[in-house]
Amino acid sequence: MSPGLFALARTVVTAASVAVTLSIATAQTPAPQPATEEDADKLLEKYRAMISDPMSNPGYLAVDTGETLWTTARGPKNATLETCDLGKGPGTVDGAYAELPRYFADVGRVMDAESRILWCMETIQGIDTTPIRKKPFASSGGNPATEIEALVAYVANKSNGMKYAARMEHPKEREAVALGEALFYRRSSLNDFSCQTCHGQEGQRIRLQTLPFFDSPKAAQATMGTWPTYRVSQASLRTMQHRIWDCYWQMRMPDVGYASEVTVALAAYLTKKAEGGTIEVPSIKR
């Protein structure tokens, strides 16, 4: 046999041997099994545990900024927010978030944390909050929290570890809860969606995100007790007002007014569903 043919034959034999070896290995290796929803949930929980360390949660930067804003004299009246009454008396911040939304006699309506802080900025500091209301949320992509987001993060964090205890006993509070419930179930807009469409049964999911089932007290508590939160996917801190606004946007509904009667009523209803749940904020989410 000529050297050229010998080399060619050796190459063919070697290739055949490799093919046989690979076929044997493939036959011995079990085919990968498709991931189940339970597997995905376990991986997500592992991921959340990895990023839940407060020392590595960027949301705490907003808490620090909020504290500075709270204690710094600003506005035409050159005043701090330290005399703001969040429901437990002027100047008392500890535990106030746990009892919001609530009725405030000085304005004659129910307010959540965001609407009340805005009111204090207007009345105590003399700040025109119109620009804040027009752009209350930071843009995604690592931008720092807006003033109102930072202030809410600070106030909410002062209730960390406490239980939600919004009583909803005043007639106006009961009205707000009833309105929130009606809005939760009201179907409308292009997709004929409501909040209940996504949150009305157990096991619903959008992509890898399990959706909370609000008829389950445990799910309602775990959800409401973890806002404000730092959203890793958006690289920004988000509040409950943003969560409600974003849900309306995803349902292709008209833009819902920031800190409006609608959003406050929905927050009142959802908070009532989460009564007794522990507050752990700012949390960190996907």
N, C-alpha and C positions, 0 to 999 in steps of 0.2 A: 504494500500500500504506500502511495506517495505521501510525503510529509504533509502536504496540504489536505489530502483526504483524511489522514489520520487526525489532524487537528480539528477538522469539521466533525468527524465522528465523535471525538471526545467532548466537543461542545454540546452535541445533541444528547449524548448520554448524561452529561452533567445537568442539562436543562430538564431532562426527564426525571432524574433523581430528585431535583428540587421540587418539581411538580408533584411527585408522589409524596414527598415529605410534607408539603403544604396541605395536600388533600387529607393525609392522615391526621395532621394537627387540627384541621378544620372539623373533621369528623369527631375528634375527641373533645373539642371545645364547644360547650353548649351555646346555642344562639342567645343573644341578649334579649331579655324580656322587656316589653314596653313598661315604662314607668307608670305607676298607678297614682291616683289622686292622693292617696295616703302617703306615698313616697314624696310627692311634691310638697305636701304639707309639712312633712318632717324636715325636708331641706330648707323650707322657708323659715321654720321655727329655729333651725340651727343658724341660719343667716341672721335672723332678728337677734338671737342671743349674742352673736359675735359683735353686732353693732350697737347693742343696748347699753354698753358701759357709759355712764354719765361723763366720764373723763374724755370720751372720744365722740360725744354727741355735740355737733355744731349748734344744736338748738340752744345750748346754754350760753352761747355768745349773745343771742337775742335776749335772754333773761338778764344778762349783765347790762346790756344796752338799755333795756327797759327800766332797770333800777336807776341808772344814771338819769334817764329822762324823767322819771318819777320824782327824783329828789333835786333836780336842777330848776332854778327859777328861770322861767321863760315867758314869752308872750308880752303883749302890751301892759299887762298888770304885773309883770316881773314876779310871778308867783310859782311855787312848786305845786305838785299834785298831792302833797302830803296831807292836805285837809280834805281830799276827795272822800265823799261818803259812798262806799260801795255796798252799803246795806247794814253794816255792823257799827256804824258811827264814823264821824269824820276822822280820817287818819288811820283807821284800822283796816289793814290789808290781809293779815293772817286769817285764813278760813273764809274770806269773803267770796272767793270764786266758787267754793263748794255750795253756796246758797244762791247762786245765780242760774238762770234769770229770776228776777223777783220784781214785785211792784214797788215803785218809788212814789211816795206821796207828793214830793216836791215837783214832779213833772206829770203826775196823774196817769202814768202808764207803766207797763212792764218793760224792763230793759235787761239785756244780757251784758256781759263784761265789756264788749266792744262799744256798744251804744252808750253805756254809762261813762266809760272813760272819755269818749268824745264829748259828752255833755260837760264833764268836769273840765276838760281842756277849754271849752267855750266859756263857761261861767266863772271858773276860778282864775284861769290864765288869760282869758280874753282872746284866745287863738281862733282865727277863722278856720274851721275844719273842712270847708268846701273842697280845697285841693286834696285833702286826705281822703275824703269820701269818694272823690272821683278816681283816685288810684290808691286803694287801700292795701293792695297786695304787691309784694315784690315780684319782679319778673323771674322766671326760672333761670337756672344756670349759674348758681352760686352768688347771686346778688344778696346783699344783707337785708335783713328784715326791715320793713317800713316802720315808721314811728309807732303806728297803732299796733302792728304785729308784735313789736318788741315790748310794748307796754302790756299787752295781753299776756305775753309769755311770762313776764315778771309777776303780774298779779296772779295768774294761774299757778305758777310755781310756788307761791306762798300758801297754797292749799295742798301741796304735795303730801301724799300719804293719808289724807283725810277722806271721809266718805261724802259722796254727793248727798246733800240734804236740802235741796230746794223744796220748800214745803208746798207751794202752789195752793195755798188756802184762801188767799184774798180773791174776791169775785173776779177782779181783773186778771189774776193769775190763772184762774180756772177757765176764763174766756180765752186766754192765750193758748192754753193747752188744748182746748177744744178746737180752736182755729188751726193749730198745728196738726192735730190729728186729721182734720178735714183736708188740709193741704197734702198730707202724707199719702192719702188715698185718692186724691183727685187726679184723674187721667186727663191729659191735654196735649196740645202741640202736635207736631208732624208725626211723631211715632206713637201717639196715644199712650205715653208712658206716665207713670207716677212713681213716687219714691217706693211704693209698695211693690212695683214691678221687679225691682232688684232686691228689695229687702223684706219681701213678704213670705219667703219660704226658705227653709234650711238647705244648705249645700249649693247655693248659687255661687258662681264664680265668673270673674272677668279676667281673662288670661290666667295668670298665676295668683290673682288676688281673690281670696275667699271673701264673699260679701256678708256682712253681719245680718243676722236674722233678728229683727227688733222685737219680735214676740217672745224671744228668749231673753229673760232678764240677764243671764250671764253674758250673752253676746252684746246686749245693749250696754251693760256696765263696762265691758272691756273696750267697747268702741268710744263711748262718750268720755270715759276716764282717761283717754290717751290723746286728747286734743287740748291745746296745740301740740303739733308734732313736727319733727324735721323730716321732710320727704327726700329720701336719697335720690329718687328718680328725677326730682326737680331741683335738688340742691338748694332748697329753700325751706324756711319755717312756714307752716300753714296753721291757720286757726279754724275754728268751727264755721265761722262766717264764710271762709274761703271754701271749705268742704261743701257747704250748702250751695254756694254760688257755682262751684264746679259741677256738682250733680245736675243743677238746672241746665248748665251749658251742655253737658253730655246727653241730656234728654232732649236737646234741641228746643228748649223753651226760651221765651224772651228773657233777656238779661234781668236777673232779680236784683232789686235795690239793696245796696249794702246797708247793714244794720237797720233794715226796714221792718215794718210790722210783720211781714211774711217770714223773713229769716229768723226774727226773734221768736215768733210763735212756733216755728218748726224746732228751734233749739229748746224751747220750753217743753214741748211734747216729748222730744227725744231724751231730754234730761230727766223728765218725770219717769220715763221708761227705765232709765238707768239708776233710779234712786237706790242708794245704799252701796253703789259701786265705789271702788277706791280710785282716787285721782293720782295718776303717775305721769307728770308732765314736766318739761316737754319730752314726749316719747320720741321714738325714731321709727319710721316706717319706710316701706319700699319706695 
